Amino acid sequence: MSEEVECGLASEPSQPPVTKARSRARALTEIRSLARSHTRTALKVLVGIMRSDDATPAVRLSAANAILDRGWGKSAQPIESGEEGTVETVHRVERIIVRPEEAVDGDAGPQA
């Protein structure tokens, strides 16, 4: 009987083993899909809380912010540097690659 089972399994196409990363990604996709299926209800609840006279101002504000964040995205946050709480805005990040033969003396280290 065990020979029959072995023969039957050998004739079936083999499938690659399911990895933890693959199963985790699948679980996250399923969770995301389930959560998204409740979007309309969740939004109605947030609007109800925001409009409720019984809710505290802090709770109403939190609900309003959640609604705005989902509809319009979160607003940009400035970056504070460590010096005197000044606000620093990054306008552009630039990467410059210098070849040693094109470098000005002192920029690229010792020349050959």
C-alpha positions in Angstrom: 0.0 0.0 0.0 2.8 2.4 0.8 4.3 1.6 -2.6 1.1 2.7 -4.3 1.2 6.0 -2.4 4.8 6.6 -3.4 4.1 5.9 -7.0 1.1 8.2 -7.0 3.1 11.0 -5.5 6.0 10.5 -7.9 3.7 10.8 -10.9 2.2 14.2 -9.6 4.0 17.4 -10.7 6.1 18.7 -7.9 5.5 22.2 -6.6 8.1 24.5 -5.2 8.0 24.7 -1.4 6.1 27.6 0.0 8.6 30.0 1.7 7.8 32.1 4.7 8.3 35.3 2.8 5.9 34.2 0.1 3.2 33.2 2.7 3.8 36.4 4.6 3.3 38.5 1.5 0.1 36.5 0.7 -1.2 37.1 4.3 -0.5 40.8 4.0 -2.3 41.0 0.7 -5.3 39.2 2.2 -5.3 41.5 5.3 -5.0 44.6 3.1 -7.9 43.4 0.9 -10.1 42.6 3.9 -9.3 46.0 5.5 -10.1 47.8 2.2 -13.4 46.0 2.0 -14.5 48.0 5.1 -13.4 51.4 3.8 -16.9 52.8 3.3 -18.1 51.7 6.7 -15.0 53.0 8.4 -15.3 56.4 6.7 -19.0 56.6 7.8 -17.9 55.9 11.4 -15.2 58.6 11.2 -17.7 61.1 9.8 -20.2 60.2 12.5 -17.6 60.8 15.2 -16.5 64.0 13.7 -20.1 65.3 13.6 -21.0 64.0 17.1 -21.8 66.6 19.7 -21.2 63.9 22.4 -17.6 63.3 21.3 -14.8 65.4 22.9 -13.2 68.0 20.7 -9.9 66.0 20.7 -11.7 62.9 19.4 -13.6 65.0 16.8 -10.4 66.6 15.6 -8.7 63.2 15.4 -11.5 61.8 13.2 -11.4 64.9 11.0 -7.7 64.6 10.5 -8.0 60.9 9.6 -10.6 61.8 7.0 -8.5 64.5 5.5 -5.4 62.3 5.5 -7.1 59.6 3.6 -8.8 62.0 1.1 -5.9 64.4 0.5 -2.8 62.7 1.9 -0.7 63.9 4.8 0.8 67.3 4.7 4.5 67.8 4.3 6.4 68.0 7.5 9.4 70.4 7.9 12.7 68.9 9.1 14.1 70.6 12.3 17.8 70.7 12.7 19.5 70.5 16.1 20.5 74.1 16.2 18.1 76.5 17.9 15.0 74.7 16.5 15.5 76.2 13.1 13.5 74.6 10.2 15.5 73.3 7.4 14.0 72.4 4.0 15.7 70.1 1.6 15.3 71.6 -1.9 17.5 69.3 -3.9 19.7 66.3 -3.4 22.6 66.1 -5.9 25.1 63.4 -6.4 28.3 64.3 -8.1 30.8 61.7 -9.3 34.3 63.0 -9.9 36.9 61.1 -11.8 40.4 61.4 -10.3 41.8 62.8 -13.6 39.1 65.5 -13.6 39.4 66.5 -9.9 40.9 69.7 -8.7 43.9 69.4 -6.5 42.9 68.3 -3.0 39.4 67.1 -4.0 40.0 63.5 -4.9 43.0 62.7 -2.8 46.5 61.9 -4.0 47.1 61.9 -7.8 49.1 59.2 -9.5 
